[in-house]
Amino acid sequence: MGQPVTVLEKQSAVPGVVRFETNRALTGTGHEAYRQDEEIRGQRPPDLVARRLFERGGVERVHVNGNVITVHLARGGDTDGIADLIGDLYTYYRPGVPVPTPEDFATDED
């Protein structure tokens, strides 16, 4: 359950740089840049995307501007699975995770 994000992978003219366009804006009108060797402290959508990509490996830098995620691959890196990591960003209930019922949110006053 959640909202799948549509992701289109587009090669750039620069070797090792790939753009992923989504149907959701992740940063509004601002942009965020991340490097593999820097800690990502936030929990906003661009922070989560960058963290997921670095945990995957094979990525040196990530830049997020609106609905475009630019990925600078490490030497020998590929894009296998990157679109799925991005597309799964807003999927909250995964197989094996129980879906909450109204009773789960009831208070003692209810």
Secondary structure by P-SEA (a helix, b strand, c coil): ccbbbbbbbbbcccccbbbbbccccccccbbbbbccccccccccaaaaaaaaaaaaccccbbbbcccbbbbbccccccccaaaaaaaaccccccccbbbbcccccccccc
